[in-house]
Each structure stands twice: as structure tokens, then as C-alpha cells.
Amino acid sequence: MQLDKLRGEHLDELFEAILTLEDKEECYRFFDDIATISEIQSLTQRLQVAKMLREGATYHAIVQETSASTTTISRVKRCLNYGNDGYNTVLERLEDKTEE
């Protein structure tokens, strides 16, 4: 896991802080304070790329819809196929939530 290099008290505290957020509005306020617009856009883009890859979209369609580079798409695809199932876990939970 890539984050093992950063694992420790400070990263744990960041994750604990995120887990305390109770709704989208709190997320907006927290992420507005902690990250730049560019960082948030990159995270958002990667999640959309992962979602589209899971839905079977082509690289061309993903580039058209998200403006992601093919390098970003390849990295996300590698994470989906060989990563720690972070994307899959979140996307499955979002799908389940949508079905409710």
C-alpha cells in the first residue's frame, strides 16, 4: 500500500477528522479549508474516472467527459484492478445507497 510510507499519527488524525464529518455541507466546508480547488478537482476527476471504468466506458469517452489524461485513466484502472479495493469499496457503497 502506497500510504504505508505515510502511515502514522498525523495521517491517522487526518482520517479521523474526515470520519467526524456528518454531512455534505460539513465536507464542503472542511475540504474548502484543507485543500486547493485543483486538489479537489483532481480527486473528483479520479473518482469519476473509476466510476466510468467500472461501467465499461472507453478511454475516449472518459477523456471526453472528464478531461482526464490517458495517464490518469491508466493509473485509476491499475488501482481498480490491482489496488487495495478503495475505489471499489466506495463505488459499491454509493451504488447500494442509490438503490435504496
N, C-alpha and C positions, 0 to 999 in steps of 0.2 A: 504494500500500500504506500503510495507516494507521501501521504500525510504522516506516516510513521516518522519521517525526518523532522517533522514539526511538533510531533506529539509531546504534550507536556501541560503544565499548569495553565499557561496563558491561552493555549488553543482550547483546552477544556473549558476555561472560563468564557471564551467567546461562544462556544457551542451551548453552554448552559444559559448564557444571556439570550441567545436566539430561541432556545426552548421555553423561555419565560414569556415570549410574545404571545398575546392571547387572540389577536385578530389581525386582519389585513391592514387596518389603519395603523396599528402599532408597528407592523412590519414596515409600512411606508415611512413612518417617522424614524425608526431605528436605522433602516438602510439608507435613508436620505442623509443621516448624520455620519454613518460609518464608512460609506463608500461613495466613489465618484459616479457620476452619470454613466461614464464609459464602462466602469467596472460592472455596474448593474446591468447595462445593456449587453455586455458580454455574457454574463451569467444567464440572462433571459434568453439570449440567442442560442446558447448551448442547450438549454432545456427544450426549446422549440425544435432544434435540430434532432435531438434524441427522440422526441415525440414523433416527428415526421419519419425518422428512420424506422422506428418500431411499426409505423403504419405502412411501411413499404414504399415510401416516396423515393424517387430517383434523386441523385445528386443535383441534376439540373433543376428539378422542381424545388429542392431545398434552397439552392442558391437564389432562385427567383423570388421565393417567398421570404427568406430570412436575410439575404445578402451575406450569408456566411461564406467564408472561403472554403475551397475544397479541402484544405489542410485542416480546418476546424471540423468539418464534417467527418473526415477520416479519423481524427482523434476521438470524437464523440462515438463513432462507430466502434472503434477499438475498445473504448470503455464499456460500451453495451455488450460487446462480445466476450471480452477478456478481463473486464474490470472487476470491481468489488460489488456489483449489482446495485450501486447507489441510484443510478438513473432508473433502473428497472423497478426498484422498490418504490420510489417516489411516483413514477408514472402509473404503476399498478394501483397505488393508493388513490391517486387522482381519478383514475378510471372508475374505481369502486365507488368513490364519493359522487361522481357524476351519475352513476347508475342508480343511486339511492333516491 
